[in-house]
């Protein structure tokens, strides 16, 4: 069920599926994404879980005020969002930028996070990392003037074509007032955010990290800091790029459902 909730002054859009399920998971999309990013996951996951997919402020159908979209801001917003729904503690799953936010949330507000799922998160990159060529190709989504150009920018993430439905939805949402400014602000916010490396040991809850072996946005070599964590399970998926949940939806849905329901 799609709906909106007010968190402070921001009206946030979300999908809330199977609200009667005992176990819940929050899905947090990546840079330029929205709840549409999880089109192949919400249905299958909601067979056994309550699934809450959020449009981060600045993206999708959520409000897009002219503010600094830093990781700190997003962490605080997601914490208030979870509290407003009265669903804590719950599993939190973040993809790319969303993974950075989810990891920071697990550190800052462990009372809200029962289990943590990270998909190719950028938060533990070395300071020397200035972005991959694929990331800069993807950023051309900002200049796209058609669904075709949007599709070309999206396909640059993994050098794989994306379906027209997803490209159309992305084009429409990136065309909304404030969306492109938010994209640039969130990208800068992630780049400037304090690195997680020295603080990963503060993540105490069970954690699952999924990484595509063919990821060209954040190559799999950058998974190393997460491998060293305690209470961690790292799964490298073959024939899979940066969008784990879109490239390998059946594997993602199965792994995540099993992880959340583990006793």
Secondary structure by P-SEA (a helix, b strand, c coil): ccccccccccbbbbbbccccccbbbbbbbccccccccccccccccccccbbbbbbcccccccccccccccaaaaaaaaaaaaaaaccccbbbbbccaaaaaaaaaaaaccccccbbbbccccccccccccccaaaaaaacccccccaaaaaaaaaccccccccaaaaaaaaaaaaccaaaaaaaaaaaaaaacccccccccccccbbbbbbbcccccccccccccccccccbbbbbbcccccccccccaaaaaaaaaaaaacc
